[in-house]
Each structure stands twice: as structure tokens, then as C-alpha cells.
Amino acid sequence: MLVIPDTEAVVGHVRRGDSLTLRLPAEPQNVGRVRDEVVQHAEALGMPSSRVDDLKTIVSEACANVVRHAYAQDAIERPLEVEMAEEDEVLTVVVRDRGPASALQLVRVPAVCASVSS
């Protein structure tokens, strides 16, 4: 895992072939960082710009929800995890938190998940 020091946080970032894994503190400033990484990875995979725009909106909203709702204000650990993988021209993105009430919810978005190349 590549660890990149930040002014206030340590960012875990792994990029292998067609996948990307990010682990950051669930803080407002990290929503943009996640969005930028996901966009760069989607563009590198050849995703059309209209789908990249949709993906950017979806990931931004999901990460913002983690920042706003997943943890108590005084929580010491506040991980925001993002996994992105492409297999057989299907892109999967998982945004995960470790908050006490978190439940994995999978949402299929045909405009983004159907195909990387269309």
C-alpha cells in the first residue's frame, strides 16, 4: 500500500491494474480527493465523459453522506473507504464506512455500471 502523508491525515491509496482502493478519514476535504482519484481512474479506463460526470456525482454524494451521517462528532476513528474495480467492461464502485449503523447498500446505476466503453 502506498501511504501518502497529508497535513492532517494519512491516506491509503492502492492502484492495481483495473482497481483502485482508497482509505481516508471521513472529513469534508477528503470528498474532493476521493472524487478526483475516482475520476482519474475512470478516465484512465476509457470511460466516456458523460458517464464520468455521472460517476463523479454519485461518488461525491455517497462520500458526503458518510462524512455527514456515519459517525458521531467525537468519533476518533472515522474511515471512509472506496473500492473501484473494472472487470469485463463493468465498473463497480463501493463507498463504505465503519459507523455503528452502517449497512452495505448496493445501488446499480446503469449509466455508470453497464459498461466502461459504451
C-alpha positions, 0 to 999 in steps of 0.5 A: 500500500502506498501511504501518502502523508497529508497535513492532517491525515494519512491516506491509503491509496492502492492502484492495481491494474483495473482497481483502485482502493482508497482509505481516508478519514471521513472529513469534508476535504477528503470528498474532493480527493476521493472524487478526483482519484475516482475520476482519474481512474475512470478516465484512465479506463476509457470511460466516456465523459458523460458517464464520468460526470455521472460517476463523479456525482454519485461518488461525491454524494455517497462520500458526503453522506458518510462524512455527514451521517456515519459517525458521531462528532467525537468519533476518533476513528472515522474511515471512509473507504472506496473500492473501484474495480473494472472487470469485463467492461463493468465498473463497480464502485463501493463507498463504505464506512465503519459507523455503528449503523452502517449497512452495505447498500448496493445501488446499480446505476446503469449509466455508470455500471453497464459498461466502461466503453459504451 
